[in-house]
Amino acid sequence: MIPNAMTSTGPYAGLWSHLKSIDHTIERITQIDSPDKLSELDKDRLIALEIFLRGGLENDKSPDEKFESLFSHAVLSEPEYTSAIDLRARINTIPAFSNWQKSSKKSYKHKIERLISVIDHYLSESSVLLFPRGGVKEEFEVLRSIIHSLLSDAEIAMQH
């Protein structure tokens, strides 16, 4: 991000920009029919999202370690974002996540592991059409809802 833009929009501009990039990646995934059509930036953003979600499962790490990859873009002069996010508490308040697989009474851990698995398989099978078009659409819609919620939080933080 351009330093002047950072000063005019506040310290959370880097976080917002990174989340917006992940959002664009997820949007592109819903529009293509094969993982091999993803750009390298798209793959990098999916990897960052996957590691971020894994951080929500690992309770024995400090908050700084849990979210390190998602926020690795942060400029040193920016505040520490990671301590402000409790992934488990934050995701459970998002209706798209809490209602997803509700009828089968899946746990938070199972649902996060499913999202991680979808990302992992999507990335590892980039040269083969692993999922039929729309085969994991629901999971990517849930991921997009999570990102939109975090984007909203970053936008609010930028205005203060």
TALIN-V449728 format. One line per field, one symbol per residue. ss: DSSP state (H for helix, E for strand, C for the rest). A space follows every 50 residues. Layout:
ss = ???
This chain:
ss = CCHHHHHHHCCCHHHHHHHHHHHHHHHHHHHCCCHHHCCHHHHHHHHHHH HHHHHCCCCCCCHHHHCCCCCCCCCCCCCCCHHHCCHHHHHHCCHHHHHC CCCCCCCHHHHHHHHHHHHHHHHHCCCCCCCCCCCCHHHHHHHHHHHHHH HHHHHHHHHC
